[in-house]
Amino acid sequence: MEDKHVSTLPPKQKVLHLLRTKGQQSSKSLADSLNIKKKNIDSILSRLYKAGEVKRISVGLYEINNR
């Protein structure tokens, strides 16, 4: 991740930042970019999806929910 302030964010905020700046991302791509285990990314994405913050485009593919 390029911004130094982003590296200090909690994992959930890092995921949201990447989805906002890069657009649609797979859970694997997010895990690789953030150097976080995929199972943890899947858990974060599941919670974000249930909260309505992200949309599931297809299995393992997510984007920000522009309500």
N, C-alpha and C positions, 0 to 999 in steps of 0.2 A: 504494500500500500504506500502511496506516495506522500500523503500528508502526515507530518509528525503528530499533529493533534489527534488524528484518527487512531494511531497506534495506542493511545491511552484510553480509548473508548471501551466499554464493555462489549463482549462478543455480539450481543443482540444488535447494538448500535452499529457495529462494524458491518454486519450483514445488511442492515438497512442502508447504510452509506454506499456499499458496493452496488446494491440493487438500484439505488437512485442515480448513481453516477455511470454505471455500466449497462443498465437495462436488464433484460432477462438474463438469468443465470441458472445453471444447474446446481444442485446441491453439491455435486462433486467439484465443480469449478469454484464454488464459494469455499469449500473446505480446502482446496489446494491454494487458492489465493490468500486465505487468511491463516493458513497453517493450523487449522483446527480439525480435530477428528470428524469424519463425515457423520458419525452417529450423533455427535453433539450439534452439528449444523442441522441435521434432520430434526432434532428435538427443538431447536430454536425456530426453524421454519414452521414446524407444526404449531407451535404456540402463536407465532405471528399470523399464520393462516386462520387459526381459530379466533384470533382477536380482530381479524379483518384488515390487518395491515399489509398483507401480501396476497396475491392471487396465485393459485396453482394453475399454470397453463397446461401442463401435462405431467405425467409421473416424473417427479424429480426436477421440474422446471418451474421457476417462480419469477414474479415481477412485483413491483410496488403496486398496491391497490389504490388507484386514483379515484377515490370515492366521489 
